[in-house]
Amino acid sequence: MSISIAIVEDNPELCEELQQVVAEEDSLKCVAACRNATSALKRLPDSLPDVVLMDIRLPDGSGIELVQKLSQQLPKTQFVMLTMYQDNKHIFDALGVGAVGYLLKDASSEEIVAAIHDAHAGKSPLSGTVARKVVTNLQSQHTPTQQSYTLTARECDVMEQVAKGLADKQIADQLGISLTTVNTHLKNIYAKLDVHSRSEAISRYFMQNG
């Protein structure tokens, strides 16, 4: 079964290019292409896309605010930002409202397709530059005085891998621990940070320690 995709992008040329990228993949199907927030709010709840590629700067609003609104109506949809902005505020604001991925517009077609599959599979696709910012921010907060959320050293190790977009099995392999142990750590992290998803965990971790 193909993965249904919605595109929210105001640039007509880029929107058409993204539609072409999706059309060339047998495993993907574009169910909506919107040029503004108003159109997206009207069409996406009925289209029920599996993954949404979301621009941040739209002519009638912010893609970040749009994700916040749509994620409430589409709880099973995965939102991946596709933008030129790579500053910390836009990155963590987007992750904080429910985006699971963050790509820059210089991403290749192959990277975009891979990101769609990763998001649909429960991973958090990040462009290399964005991933480095996330990890750097995480590492800068990884100090002994950081006790507000009482994460253990191993839980912080797990969070570093989560920030890189690794799946549970990959985290287990990377840290040399069992998949069950990874799941236990994630469960404890979610409880301590009072969150319910990876993107929320990343955002809450930074917001409480930024």
Secondary structure as UniProt FT lines:
FT   STRAND          3..8
FT   HELIX           12..23
FT   TURN            26..27
FT   STRAND          28..34
FT   HELIX           37..47
FT   STRAND          51..54
FT   STRAND          57..58
FT   TURN            59..60
FT   STRAND          61..62
FT   HELIX           63..73
FT   TURN            75..76
FT   STRAND          78..83
FT   HELIX           88..97
FT   STRAND          101..104
FT   TURN            105..106
FT   HELIX           109..120
FT   TURN            121..122
FT   HELIX           128..140
FT   TURN            144..145
FT   HELIX           153..163
FT   TURN            164..165
FT   HELIX           168..175
FT   HELIX           179..193
FT   HELIX           198..207
FT   TURN            208..209
//
